[in-house]
């Protein structure tokens, strides 16, 4: 979202600028948790996909955790996919981990995608 506000082109420099804005929002303790959660989720996406930064699986996973704690339940879906081994397989963490995937999806509450993945794993 911040990237779209910064520039319409979406080039690498634009992603870096957008990520810097998101970092500022994350650090701003006066910002609403909802906004901080959204910023954490967007940064996690950037770390997972290598948008404006190097791919960093550990950072992505940590940021998705923070986003969920700040109320961004949709991040539970991406974190669940990590634990299923859909992304981040180059990390040394033993994946897939079905129990952790299910735990992540449960944290997604009533998010439909999380509910579908839970059903598929049962």
C-alpha positions, 0 to 999 in steps of 0.5 A, a space after each residue: 500500500 505504501 509503495 503505491 502511495 510513493 510512486 506508480 511505477 513500482 520499480 526496485 527503488 520505489 519498493 525500497 522507499 515504500 519499505 522504508 515508510 513501512 519500517 517507520 510505521 512499524 516503529 511508531 508506537 503511537 500508530 494504531 496496532 491495525 496499521 502496524 500490523 498491516 505494515 508488518 505484513 507488507 514488509 513480510 511480503 517484501 522479505 518473502 518475495 525479495 521486493 526492495 530487499 534481499 529474500 530473508 525467510 527468517 525475517 519474513 516469518 518473524 514479521 508475519 508473527 508480529 503482524 498476527 500479534 498486531 491483529 493482522 489475521 490474514 498473515 496467518 495464511 502466509 505463515 501457515 503456508 511457510 509451515 506447510 513448506 510452500 515457501 521458505 524451503 531453503 531455510 534450515 528449519 525442518 519444514 513442513 510442520 503440519 502442527 505448526 501450520 494448523 496452529 498458524 491457520 487457527 490464529 487466522 480466526 474466521 479468515 476463509 483461506 485459513 479455514 480451508 487450509 485447516 480443513 485440508 490438513 485435517 
